[in-house]
Each structure stands twice: as C-alpha cells, then as structure tokens.
Amino acid sequence: MAPASAVRPFLLTSGRVAGGAGLVRPIPVETQVVATEDGLAALDSFAFEHRDIVGACRTPQSLAEVAAKLRLHLNVIRVLADDLRADGQLTLYIPGAESARDVSVLRRVIDGLRAVPDSRGLVRDS
C-alpha cells in the first residue's frame, strides 16, 4: 500500500478544518452518525468519500468508527460528515455529557481510534 499523503486531507476538505476559525466546535468523536433515507436514495450520485461515508453509515456508528473503517483522518470525517448533515444526507446524534463518562462508549471510541492508520498506513497494535 502506498503511504498516505499529507496533502490529501487538505484537498478532501477544501482546506477546511473541524472547528476551524473558532466558529464551531469540532463534532465529538463519540457522535453517532447514520445515513438518512435521502442520503441512501442518493448514494449512487455521490462521489468518492461522500459515497463511502453515507454507505458506511447505514447503521449508526461513531465518527471514530467511520474514520477507522474508511481509513481517513478523523478531522476529515468530521468536516465531511458535517457537510453531509447540512445537506440532509446524514443525521448526527451528539451524546450528552453523561454518556461521555460511560466506560463502554469510551472503550468503543478508543478501539475505533486505534484502528485508524497512521500517516504510513500502519495500524497500532495496542
């Protein structure tokens, strides 16, 4: 596999960053995302990463899990998921503060983050 490019995330988000310019806080990694009916109906019309994200979100899962499955940087997923939400293609469920302390939620987030490859395409073992 070829090494990941540092420029590619910049291109995927058109230079935007999650929570950039202090305007909006980044979407929390434990946020559950699920494709809407409209998103699934339009799946074939999407290009590349947008299609992959909506397709991966047929069932609810965290942003960290989506990033791991698609092998994309978490902040890229944050930006693209927010775009898809704004267009009505995804629904985001941001958990309350109490669930951020739930050990099972935190374990799933940690496991999802560990599954995200580094810039060399390598996944952490522990």
Secondary structure, DSSP 8 states (H G I E B T S, - for coil): -----SHHHHHHTTT--TTGGGTS----TT-EEEE-HHHHHTGGGS-HHHHHHHHHTTS-EEHHHHHHHHT--HHHHHHHHHHHHHTTSEEEE---TTGGG-HHHHHHHHHHHHTS--TTS-----
